[in-house]
Amino acid sequence: MIHTLVARHTAVFVVACGLLLSASISGQERANRLISLLEAGRPAIGVWTGATAAPRIAKVLATSDADFIVADVEHEVYDFSQLRGFLLEVQDFSQRYRTTPRPPPVVIVKLGNRATWDPRFEIAETLKLGPAAGVWIPFVENRADLERAISAVRNAESSALAGFNIPKDRRDVWPLNPKGEFVVVAMIETAEGVAHAREIVATPGLTAIQPVHLPDPDTAMIVKLCREKGVVLATDAGPKDLRARLDEGYRMISVGWDFGLLQTALGDTIGAMRATIK
């Protein structure tokens, strides 16, 4: 089924890549819209998904007004073919069904391999599967592990298969390379990571940090380090606390998981229906 899907969407994807390539060469715009926002100092709004095997969810995400999508492989069944189908679907559905000229959301893949393991093979494969705009790395605990992952991004065959086909001088990480089109987001979520936060934040090639599952004082310390070093901060937020997160310095803001949003909307709708019945 995945092979049929890939074959069906390849032609559309190639056209899309050609347009992105031409735009990049002419200097009119970036292939990675997320970086465009961050370069301008503007916040970016994203959403998390684990539903990489569900085309209808891919269509909803692709035609949304999100700036980025985090495709979470860590909490999914590990399947490269499934991820490839999702990456191609987001491009295809965006081209076919979006009603505005705004570029599609970029997809960042949250790795199944933690930084404390060795994610280099996964990174190499992921960045040539389809138009992935970077990687989101869980459990970063020291600079050496993060450097290993960043090196894998910088040396990946991202022009192979249906990867993020861009000129060679742009197949690099931003902002280390000002022309780079890939992002690397590191998650600090353990006491070990907190202990090495200063060296992690100072790692060349890092785009953003997401502190999670940490005591408030540790999170505040990491936020302070990132603001001092000019490293982008990522977090989750809703409309009610968005302004507070922006004031704290966060710039990559996720609205949470797609299934959580669906659950809330469905619950609210059915609740309103039952209230009317009563």
C-alpha positions in Angstrom: 0.0 0.0 0.0 2.8 2.4 0.9 4.6 1.6 -2.4 1.4 2.4 -4.3 1.0 5.7 -2.4 4.6 6.7 -3.0 4.3 6.0 -6.7 1.1 8.0 -7.0 2.5 11.1 -5.3 6.0 11.1 -6.7 5.1 13.2 -9.8 3.5 15.9 -7.7 6.3 15.9 -5.2 8.9 16.3 -8.0 7.1 19.4 -9.3 7.0 20.8 -5.8 10.7 20.2 -5.3 11.4 21.9 -8.6 9.5 25.0 -7.5 11.3 25.0 -4.1 14.7 24.6 -5.8 14.1 27.4 -8.2 12.9 29.7 -5.4 16.0 28.9 -3.4 18.4 29.5 -6.2 16.8 32.8 -7.1 17.0 33.9 -3.5 13.3 34.8 -3.4 12.5 32.6 -0.5 13.6 29.7 1.7 12.6 26.1 1.2 12.2 25.9 5.0 9.5 28.4 6.0 10.1 27.8 9.7 13.6 29.3 9.4 12.2 32.3 7.6 10.1 33.1 10.6 12.8 32.5 13.1 15.3 34.6 11.1 12.8 37.4 11.3 12.4 37.0 15.1 8.8 35.9 14.7 7.2 33.0 16.5 6.3 29.8 14.7 3.2 27.7 15.5 3.4 23.9 15.2 1.6 20.7 16.0 2.7 17.2 17.1 1.5 14.0 15.5 2.1 10.3 15.9 -0.4 9.4 13.2 2.1 9.0 10.3 0.1 6.0 9.0 -3.2 7.9 8.6 -3.6 9.8 5.3 -6.6 11.7 6.4 -4.7 13.1 9.4 -1.8 14.0 7.0 -4.3 15.9 4.9 -5.7 17.8 7.9 -2.2 18.8 9.0 -1.0 19.6 5.5 -3.9 22.0 4.9 -3.8 23.6 8.3 -2.2 26.9 9.0 0.6 25.3 11.1 4.1 26.5 10.4 5.7 23.1 11.3 4.7 19.6 12.1 6.6 17.3 14.5 6.3 13.7 13.3 7.0 11.8 16.5 8.6 8.4 15.6 9.8 7.8 19.2 6.2 7.1 20.3 5.1 5.4 17.1 5.8 2.0 15.5 9.3 2.4 13.9 8.6 2.2 10.2 10.7 4.1 7.6 8.2 3.3 4.7 5.4 4.7 6.8 7.3 7.8 7.6 8.2 8.2 3.9 4.5 8.0 2.9 3.6 10.7 5.5 6.3 13.1 4.3 5.2 12.7 0.7 1.5 13.0 1.7 2.0 16.3 3.5 3.7 17.8 0.4 1.1 16.3 -2.0 -2.0 17.2 0.0 -0.7 20.7 0.6 -0.2 21.3 -3.1 -3.6 19.8 -4.1 -5.9 21.0 -1.3 -4.6 24.2 0.2 -6.9 27.2 -0.5 -4.2 29.8 0.2 -0.8 30.4 -1.5 1.0 30.0 1.8 3.7 27.3 1.7 3.0 24.0 3.4 4.1 23.2 7.0 7.6 21.8 7.2 8.0 18.4 8.9 10.5 17.9 11.6 11.0 14.2 12.6 11.3 13.4 16.3 13.8 10.5 16.3 13.1 7.1 17.7 16.7 6.9 18.7 17.6 9.0 21.8 20.8 11.1 21.7 22.2 8.8 24.5 22.0 6.0 22.0 23.5 6.4 18.4 20.9 8.0 16.1 23.2 8.5 13.1 21.7 5.7 10.9 18.2 6.9 11.6 19.1 10.5 10.8 20.8 9.4 7.5 17.8 7.4 6.4 15.2 10.0 7.6 16.6 12.9 5.7 16.5 11.1 2.4 13.1 9.5 2.8 11.2 12.7 1.9 11.1 16.4 2.6 12.0 16.3 6.3 13.2 19.8 7.4 15.3 18.5 10.3 15.3 16.4 13.4 13.9 16.7 17.0 16.2 14.7 19.3 15.0 13.3 22.6 17.1 12.8 25.7 20.1 15.0 24.9 22.4 14.8 27.9 25.8 16.1 26.8 27.5 18.0 24.0 29.3 14.9 22.5 26.0 13.1 21.8 24.5 16.2 20.3 27.6 16.8 18.1 27.3 13.3 16.8 23.7 13.8 15.8 24.4 17.3 14.2 27.3 15.8 12.2 24.9 13.1 10.9 22.5 15.8 9.7 25.2 17.8 8.0 26.5 14.8 6.1 23.2 13.2 5.2 22.2 12.4 1.6 19.3 14.8 1.7 19.2 15.1 -2.0 18.7 11.3 -2.5 15.3 9.6 -3.2 12.7 12.2 -2.4 14.6 14.1 0.2 14.6 17.9 0.9 16.0 18.6 -2.5 17.9 21.9 -2.3 21.2 23.3 -3.6 24.2 21.8 -2.0 25.2 24.9 -0.1 21.9 24.8 1.7 22.1 21.2 2.8 23.3 22.3 6.2 22.0 23.3 9.7 20.8 26.7 10.6 22.0 29.1 12.0 25.5 27.6 12.0 25.3 28.0 8.2 23.2 31.1 7.5 22.1 29.4 4.2 21.3 26.1 5.9 17.7 24.8 5.6 17.8 22.1 8.3 16.9 22.5 12.0 18.2 20.5 14.9 16.0 20.7 18.1 17.4 19.1 21.3 15.2 18.0 24.2 16.7 18.4 27.7 14.6 16.2 29.9 16.8 14.6 32.5 19.0 15.7 35.5 22.0 14.6 33.4 21.0 17.0 30.6 20.4 19.8 33.1 23.9 19.2 34.5 25.4 19.7 31.0 22.9 22.3 29.8 25.6 25.0 29.3 27.7 22.9 27.0 24.6 21.6 25.2 23.2 25.1 24.5 26.7 26.2 23.2 26.9 23.3 20.7 27.6 24.6 17.2 24.8 23.5 14.8 22.0 23.5 17.4 18.9 25.4 16.3 16.6 25.1 19.3 16.1 23.6 22.8 13.0 22.2 24.3 13.2 21.7 28.1 10.6 19.1 29.2 9.7 17.1 32.3 12.0 19.4 34.5 11.6 21.2 37.8 10.7 24.9 37.2 14.1 26.2 38.4 16.0 23.9 35.9 13.7 25.1 33.1 14.3 28.7 34.1 18.0 28.2 34.0 17.9 26.6 30.5 15.7 29.4 29.3 18.2 32.0 30.6 21.1 30.2 28.9 19.3 30.0 25.6 18.4 33.6 25.6 22.0 34.6 26.4 23.3 32.4 23.5 20.6 33.3 21.0 19.3 29.7 20.8 15.6 29.3 19.9 13.4 28.0 22.6 10.6 25.5 21.9 7.6 24.6 24.1 3.9 23.7 24.1 1.2 26.3 24.7 -2.4 27.1 24.1 -4.1 30.4 23.3 -4.5 31.2 27.0 -0.8 30.9 27.9 0.7 31.8 24.5 1.5 35.4 25.5 3.3 34.3 28.7 5.4 31.8 26.8 6.4 34.4 24.2 7.3 36.9 26.9 9.5 34.2 28.4 11.4 34.0 25.1 9.9 30.9 23.4 9.6 31.1 19.7 8.7 27.6 18.5 5.3 27.0 20.0 3.4 23.8 19.6 -0.4 23.6 20.2 0.2 20.0 21.4 -0.8 16.6 19.9 -3.3 16.3 17.1 -5.2 13.5 18.9 -5.5 15.7 21.9 -7.0 18.5 19.8 -9.4 16.1 18.2 -10.4 14.6 21.5 -11.1 18.1 23.0 -13.1 19.2 19.9 -15.0 16.0 19.8 -15.8 16.0 23.5 -16.9 19.7 23.4 -19.2 19.0 20.4 -20.8 15.9 21.7 -21.2 17.6 25.1 -23.0 20.5 23.5 -25.2 18.1 21.6 -26.1 16.2 24.8 -26.8 19.4 26.6 -29.3 20.3 23.9 -31.0 17.0 24.1 -31.6 17.4 27.9 
